[in-house]
Amino acid sequence: MKKIDKKMLLFGILLCLLPMLIGFYYYDLLPDKIAIHFNMQGNPDNFVSKTWGIVGLPLVMGAVFLVLSIALDVQETGKKGASLVKMIIPIMSILLQGALIYYALDNNFDVGKLTLFTVGIIFMVVGNYLPKKEYWGKYNFNLCGLEKGLDEQKFIRIYSRFMVVSGVLIFLSSFFDNRLGISIVIIFAILSAILPFYLAKKYRTKS
């Protein structure tokens, strides 16, 4: 079993927690309640105390990073690919927590658009690097047995294009009404779960 990359683990967790410093820096300027969730119109619909609003998301993202990092290392994912996927979490933590703090200071800031913008870029980046096998070492598929005899290159090539197109559309949706963007994200989330099984059946090599 591959060893856990402890340096990356510590570095990533610290990055996830870094936004706390921003919150505590502006602590006296922040309202007593901070919005942490927004409806499809971009209006806040869930609030928490100022302190929990500062530490909550970074702690959750740090925990997600911990679990994801260990899982990728245990599965022996290629170092470059593992690092690429791992760093998505700290980046999201910094951007989203920064957005929540900024919104608390200036209610005119649109957190939803930043979220769509960020998700779109992440999809495009991952989709671009997915076909580069030197990043991943080997692809670990678990498609209920359908991965047996799978033509990996065709599968990855098509799925990576799907991710890039998804990312572009999500990115562009950030310039329009948030409801459109959220609808697109939901549609592509469902398709991303279904598409691998369809492709696995279509691109199985003859035994």
Buried (B, 14 or more C-beta within 10 A) or exposed (E): EEEEBEEBBEBBBEBBBBBBEBBEEBEEEBEEBBBBEBEBEBEBEEBBEBBBBBBBBBBEBBEBBBEBBEEBBEEEBBBBBBBBBBBBBBBBBBBBBBBBBBBBEEEEBBBBBBBBBBBBBBBBBBBBBBBBBEBBBEBEBEBEEBBEEBBBEBBBBBBBBBBBBBBBBBBBBBEEBBBBBBEBBEEBEEEBEEBBEEBBEEBBEEE
